[in-house]
Structure formats: C-alpha cells, structure tokens
Amino acid sequence: MMFVRQIVFIFLITSSGWVAAQEQQYLSQGDLLYNSGNYYDALISYERALQYKEDNIYTHLQLAKCYLLSSPKTRALRHAQKAIELSVQPTSEMYFVLARAYHINNDFDNAIKYYQKSAVDETQKKSVAKHITECQNAKKYFENKINADIINMGKNINTEESEHMPFITADRHKIFFTSTRSAIGEAKRVDKDGMNFEDIYVSTFKKGVWENPRKIHSICSEGHDACAGISNDGLTMFVYKGTNGGDLYVSELKGARWSTPVSLSINTHGFEGSASLSPDGKTLYFVHKPVHSDNRDIYKSVAIAPGKWGKPERINEICTEYDEDCPYIHPDGKTLYFSSKGHSTMGGYDIFKSVLQPNGTWSKPVNIGYPINTTSDDLNFTLTADGKYGYYSSGREGGYGKHDLYTIRFNTETQKEHDLQLLVGDLIDEATGSPLEADIIVTDNHTSRVIATYRSNAEDGHFVVPLPCGLNYNIHIEKSGYLFYSENVNLECATGYSEKNSTITMQVAKSGAKIVLNNIFFDFGKSELNRESTVELMQIVNFLNKNPSLKIEISGHTDSIGNEDDNLLLSENRALRVKNFLIAQGISPGRLVAKGYGSTMPLSSNLTEEGRRKNRRTEFKIL
C-alpha cells in the first residue's frame, strides 16, 4: 500500500510539473505575440494557458487586454472581472482594464466608477478624465439614437479574416476594400508579425446584390497593399504601402486594368495614410504624421499640375491634440467626414462631420451619433452621393471574421443634407453600341472656368460626374473622330440631392451628324448671345480648328408661340449671331452656313412649357 501511495505521489508531482510547464509555455508564447502586436494569436495562446490553470490572475488580465486590442472587445469584461475577483489587492492597471471593459460594453456608470479607482498619478489622471468624459458623451448619444440600420454585408464580401477600409463609388456601383484573406489559388502569406498580408479587392453591385469580390492583381505586391481612397467615379485609387514610414501611391483604371501605382509628391519620411479626392479632383485630403510626432492629423493639398500637389496644410479647425484619421470628402464638395479620438468622442475613434464655409473655414465638427459610432474604434466611413447608404468596417460580435464590412442604411431623408446632382450613365458609339472612353469637361458657364475633367471607362463606357450646387454647368464630352456632346445643368442650392441616369450616344464626325447646343443662351424673344454662351461657342471653335476640313450648318429653332414670320426671323438672326462669333474667332466664313427654321422642326410638343423649352434651341450639323 505504501508503495502505491508513493507511485501516486510521484505521478501527481510529475503531472503537476508537466501542467505548470505547459501553462508556462503557452504564457510565454502569448507574451511574445502580445509584445509583437499580434493580439489575435496571443489570445489563442493565453486561452490555452488558462486551460491548465483557471485561476491565474495574470492570464485573465492579459486576455482582457488582448480582447480590448482586437475583437470582439466585449469579451474582455469576463476576464477583467475575474482578474479583480482573484486578486487580494487589485492594481491600478486591473481597475483601468476593468473600466475599459465596462466602457466597451456600454455600462458607463460602472466604467466611470472603476476609472476613478484606477488613477494614481497626474499622467493617468488626464487619461482617466478623458475616458470619463467619453462615458458621459456616450450616455447622451445613447439617449438620442439616430434612425439607421447597420447590416453585415454578408458572406459574399466578408470572410473569417479581416475586411476593412471600404470605399464606395458615388453611385454605389462598386466597392473597393482591403482584406487579409488569401485569394483563390494563392498560398497564405504571413508578415513577420504573424499577421496576413493585406490585398485590395473590388466588388460590383448588380441587381441588388454585391458580386463575389476579385483581387486587383495589377496593384497588389508581395507586401502589404491597402486601398487608402477612391475617386467618386472609381477610376482613381490611392494605395497605401508601408514604404518610408508609410506612403501614398496613385493608380488609374485604364479599361479593365489598373496602372502601376506611382508615389505621390506629398510623401515625406513621416506617415501618410488615408486619402480622399475632392469631386473636382483639385484638392486632396489625407492623413499625415510627422516623424517626431505622436499624432495623426488631417491635411489638404491643392493640385498645381497633373500629378503634382502643392504644399500640404493642416486643417486646424478639425485637428485636435489626439489622432484624426480617415478623411472622406462627400461628392457635394463641402462635407468632410473623418474619424477622431478627440472632440466629443464616446470612446476610441468616432466619426465626425464638418462643413466647408463660404469663407474657406470648416464648421465645428459634429459627432454623427450612435449606433454608427460606438465605444470602440469607428473608422473608414464612406457615404453614397445620395446620403442613403454608408459603409464602414467593424469588429463587432456576430460577424464572419476579425473585422467585417457593414452597410449603414439611413432611414431619414439624409439626401436633403447634400446639395448636388449626380450624372451617371454609359457612353457608347451611336452606330455600333460599343462603349467609349472620352473626356468629360465640366465648365462654369458664368466664369468660363473649367471646374473638372472626368472620363468614361473604356471597358464599359460608365461615367460618374458629381455636380455640387450653385453653378450653371456646361457638360462637354469630346473624343477624337466624334462630334462632341453638349449638356447644360443649372443647379440651385437648398434643393437636396438629385440624380440623372442616361445612355449618351456619340456620333462619328461625318456628314449628317448633328447635336443640340444646349449651352447657347438667348433672352426670350431676342437674338443677342448671353455671356454664358461663350464657353460653348469656344468649344465649337476648338472643334472646327481640330477638324479643318469640316463644314457645318448652324440652325436656329423656336417654339410655336407668336407669329410664325417673327419666329422664323428670330431663328435666322440667332443662327447668324453664332456664325458671326465663329468668324470673329478666325473660322473661315466658307465653312459656315446659318439657317433659321422657326417652329417648323419641333423636338417635342408645343402644348407644354417643357416641350416648348426643348424646341427653343440652336443646333449644329456637319454638312
């Protein structure tokens, strides 16, 4: 019997030693991963260590810290509570971790209680005071919840890995995002910190469904590649690479292929991150952190030449002593959304908006509210032009992986907040129906200033043109070998959002091709050209100079109101005014014919005002 007891005793000693060794092995692994910033894998090691000793205070504390630094953060609370429960004399760090866990779980009163217990020196007191203020902010936001639904984008988009940094085109046609998944047929690629390398993906919205994403191979390298921003039309992408402390690159979509990313001239030895291009393409908003600074701030830079950006300027009205990140300028050209750890955040990064004022300053940032903002980090918010749908990434519970992409559906009339019109459509050859790539030049008819130049995509002819309110726009589409296309959009403010979808056909520049010159203006019943006609007239001059062999007919047309003889004379005089302007600009009179047709060739019914407006026009035909 004594011998058996000795064997059991030796077995227990040996077994307990093996258990302790296993626990220590997983703790060491967890600490190594934790210190390298790989919190997801550290969680696995600490959870395994806990299986060998369930009452280890240190393991519970480390698990709580890992969950707070990864996801789902709400799981930190159980371990933080357990660490306190097992401790004879809890440390300040334990109280702080418990307070953070209560904060993340939206138990703000308990969070404040334990924050107050955790501060022991002046440095900690400042941090704790900020967190207490965040809890107080959160209580107010929770009481005034905004009307929005947050919907997981589903397994077509999300995986068990991390999907983040979503960017939507203005018309919600495509979404670009970054993922640590492995593309089909590719081996898993892991960085030295144990995290998967990032790649860029795109998905198209068709028939109410997001299609399976595809990796953009022409942009992605062997290292980390992240989509840092996308233009409204989806043809210009800003790419983040971890070179030189973190740099921004730009790539252009040409047909079906993205160009090799080129480093931006704004890059420094510091950090450059998320970027957003204004709708006119002339201002770049981006994140910058100097080499010797702890904070990320939002800067802007104005284009001085194609591919060249002017000296960056910090946007002081929206930057705080804390981090700002993820700027997104809405297609209205004046509403800037961004994430900040300062201002009136409820914890971590919250999403704010600020509006550009007429004097060039920015309004006081406003928190966009709960449930979009949470007590965790809320980043990379992007919004469709109509204001109905937002997109962002979250590590909330119930998802498919570490971080998922979510759609935010606003149930209020948010489109009234954004004054603009979105021109969306496809550009095709009139004869063949084939898609065309062409330049779309947007000009202010009042000042003759070119606002922006866009282009349609060669692969599908698709184009997206955002037009902020307040201007009389000349929309001019031109392509070599084709007759140009003309459209007028005169936008007043305070009318909200509108959208125009159309398929535009381009005619080969040959005999018989004709267009309506929608930006030639006369006062009612008069033949004198208005000043706003100058832009269109000079576009005709440029077209004729590029096509010196062509002869054209300029024709005037009226509605049927009034005496027909008077209408005929008015239409002839208007056509002559246009002809004389072209002659004054150096066009040979022998290339020009001016004719008036009065009301004899209507485009629409003269029984309505809209029909009569269409009938009052000037046309241009190649002879």
Secondary structure, DSSP 8 states (H G I E B T S, - for coil): -HHHHHHHHHHHHHHHHHHHHHHHHHHHHHHHHHHTT-HHHHHHHHHHHHHH-TT-HHHHHHHHHHHHHSS-GGGHHHHHHHHHHH-SS--HHHHHHHHHHHHHTT-HHHHHHHHHHH--SHHHHHHHHHHHHHHHHHHHHHHT--SEEEEE--TTT--SSBEEEEEE-TTSSEEEEEE-S--TT----B-TTS-B--EEEEEEEETTEE---EE-TTT--SS--EEEEE-TTS-EEEEEE-GGGSEEEEEEEETTEE---EE-TT--SSEEEEEEE-TTS-EEEEEEE-TT-S--EEEEEEEEETTEE---EE-TTT--SS-EEEEEE-TTSSEEEEEESSTT-SSS-EEEEEEB-TTS-B---EE--TTTS-SS--EEEEE-TTSSEEEEEE--TTSSSSBEEEEEEE-S-GGGG--EEEEEEEEEETTT--B---EEEEEETTT--EEEEEE--TTT-EEEEEEESSSEEEEEEE-TTB--EEEEEE--SSS-EEEEEEEEEE-BSSTT-EEE-TT--B-TT--SB-GGGHHHHHHHHHHHHHSTT--EEEEEE--SSS-HHHHHHHHHHHHHHHHHHHHHTT--GGGEEEEE-TTSS-SS-TTSHHHHHHHSEEEEEE-
